[in-house]
Amino acid sequence: QVQLVESGGGLVQPGGSLRLSCAASGSGIVIHSMGWYRQAPEKQRELVAIYTSGSNIDYADSVKGRFTISRDNAKNTVYLQMNSLKPEDTAVYYCNLKGWGRLDSWGQGTQVTVSS
């Protein structure tokens, strides 16, 4: 079993920045994809940024140019640097890892609120 621990959410003013972290615990994890989703109130969960098939990266169109995903393979950790934040970025952000053996783990979520 894999546990994902997220950190870094909070309250920030429009135009500000936050950095989220997600660390996966466990050994021998064969990762197929790892990244970030978000869910705003009364909306469906949506992809934000994700590593797939090795080093391929996908971003939601709404965050391209503002958000950057990165990772530390030695620590099984992914980061999400969020710049130029907008009120519409307000959501609970979830880390997700999919791996070998139908592994599909979610973090507990971290709240990001963009408001003046």
Secondary structure, DSSP 8 states (H G I E B T S, - for coil): --EEEEE--EEE-TT--EEEEEEEE-SS--EEEEEEEEE-TTS--EEEEEEETTTEEEE-GGGTTTEEEEEEGGGTEEEEEE-S--GGG-EEEEEEEEETTTEEEE---EEEEE--
